[in-house]
Every structure is written in structure tokens, then in C-alpha cells.
């Protein structure tokens, strides 16, 4: 397949610094979710004692706000530039974090988290468009894999940091860390990263152009498929993530949950390392399809073990841990590739494509994860079944995409 021509903006940052900067921005999202995990029991006891499962909505509402925000962030960045859009997103993110810290009801906290999620769409989406401004094809996939590796490794520290902050300052203190984390990332961009979208390549932010660009993006058959596959992949990952604190508590490791979750993240991060090393040789599509087939097999085995009574809260912790690692390992193998595949033919609409793909996949993921989380029954059955279904559908859809990349 002929790759889209790549423009040549000035690249003043070294590649390691460029990757580290973008990883810090996208890690804002992971930190904003994973640092909350140890605080969920305290939030549930304080704001929702009658239904502790509702505390999981603190995670999914944030993701929903981020998903809806991405409908607009990409086109805005196409109109006013990447740096200004990232800055505006961080400002909204900080306002939402401050409001969350002052919340005195679950409803108020959920509204604040929704606003915070809208702001997080800036550092979540614009880095993808920024990478597409400078790179394309498998080179882009390699860079996004490194970024996703750090994105996935953030959970190794986030629950421990969140738990330590909550132990000293309570769950409200975690939002102060969000403010500091966001400001650090945006200062890095402002001080070090040149604008990658010159004025002559910008598209006006008007409803007609917005709808026209969205139609052009969604008119591509493969973009639609990759968006659906991303929704399934994020859906299974967020399902596991939102239930993880309760799941590990049910298996008897409530106090050491941050350590177990950190170990999951560290081991799973090797998926992105593997992808970055072999994507140039094997190709993006082959890796993604093989990864989802592997997840289907592992989840089918896990479900069979659960139904047969071999994995129980009394003695199934290591099996749950190993399966949990597999879910996040597969994320490292697939997400960077799927984003690069979706963006491959859309270099002239990088911001719009990033917005449409991420918005639809994120909203789709929330529609999967929210009900799965609320169905938690003290075992791994709901999330394993959801993962088996999502991976099976993702594998089947990959079989219908273009086989040339």
C-alpha cells in the first residue's frame, strides 16, 4: 500500500525526549484512572455506602468525558494548532480536578470527573496527531508503541502513589497530584516542543468542515473496522481495570493490591517492548490478529477453570493475576498498531481522525465496561466472559481488514 506523504516540520527534540514528553501527556489519562483505584473503598464508604459498586463510576465517568471530548479536540487542534489545544485541555482538566477535590456527594464528584475527563481528551488525543504530523506507517507504529509502553507502565506506580497520598491526605488529596501532573506535562510542551502544524495546513473549525471531515474519515471501511476493534480492546481493558480493586480484595490481597497491580503493569509492559522490536519485521496487522487470537484462547481456558471450580477466591489468586497480565499485555501489542493503522491513510486529517477514532472507541468501551463493572459478583467471571467476547469479535473483525500493512 502506498503510504501518505509525510510533511517535514522542524524536529528540534531528540527522539527519546519527544517520546518521553508525549508519554507523559498520555500517561495523564492512565494516572487519572489508576491512582484512584486504592481510594475507591474510601470513596464508596463516604459517598455511596449503600451500593459500593457505584464507586467504580468514578473511573468510567472520567473515561466517558474523555471520549466525548475527543469529538472536538482533534478538529480544534487542526484549526488552532497542537500546542494551544493541549494547553486548553490541561486547564479544563485542572479545573475538574479541583472541583472533584471539593465534592461532598457522589453526584458532584461524578460531574467533576466528567469535566476532568473532557480536559484529559487534549493530552490524550493531540499527541497522536502530533506524531502523525512527523511520522507515518510502521515508523509511526514503533513510536506509538514506545509511548503506549510507558502509558501501560504508569499503573505500576500510580496505585502505590495514590494509596500513599490517600493515606496521608485522604482521597481528596489525590486530585492535587493530578493538578501537579497535568501542569508538568503542559509546561514541557510549552517550553520545548515547536508547533508541528503550520498555519497554511490548518482547517477552520466550522460545522460544515467538521461534518465533512468526519464523513471523510468514516467513509473509509478500514478506519471503521479499526475503530470498532479499538472499542472492543479498550472495553475489555477498562472492564478489568474498573473491577480490579474489588477483584483482588475478593481474592484476599486488599492491603497489597497496589503491589499486585504494579506487577501486572510491569509484566504487561513487555507487550509494547515486543511490538516496538518486531513491528517493522512482522507488520502491524499480523501482530494484532495474533494477539487477539491468543487472548481468546487464554480467556476461554480461564473461563473453563472458573466454571469447573479450579479458580476460587480461596486459592485462585495466581491464576487471576496471570490472566490479568495477559489482558494488559495484549493491550501493549495492539493499541499502538491499531491507532497507526487507523491513521495510516488520513495524514491530511490527522486531528479529525484521531478525534473520531478515539471518541467512538472510548464511548464504545465505556458502554462495555460500565455494565460489566456493575455486575461484579465477587469472582472474575463477569470480566473474563466480557474479555472472551470482546477478543473474539476483535479477532474476527481483523480478518476483514486490509492485509497489506
Secondary structure, 3 states (H helix, E strand, C coil): CCCCCCCCCCCCCCHHHHHHHHHHHHHHHHHHHHCCHHHHHHHHHHHCCCCHHHHHHHHHHHHHHHHHHHHHHHHHHHHHCHHHHHHHHHHHHHHHHHHHHCCCCHHHHHHHHHHHHHHHHHHHHHHHHHHHHHCCHHHHHHHHHHHHHHHHHCHHHHHHHHHHHHHHHCCCHHHHHHHHHHHHHHHHHHHHCCCCCCHHHCCCCCHHHHHHHHHHHHCCHHHHHHHHHHHHHHHHHHHHHHHHHHHHHHCCCCCCHHHHHHHHHHHHCHHHHHHHHHHHHHCHHHHHHHHHHHHHHHHHHHHHHHHCCCCCCCCCHHHHHHHHHHHHHHHHHHHHHHHHHHHCCCHHHHHHHHHHHHHHHHHHHHHHHHHHHHCCCCCCHHHHHHHHHHHHHHHHHHCCCCCCC
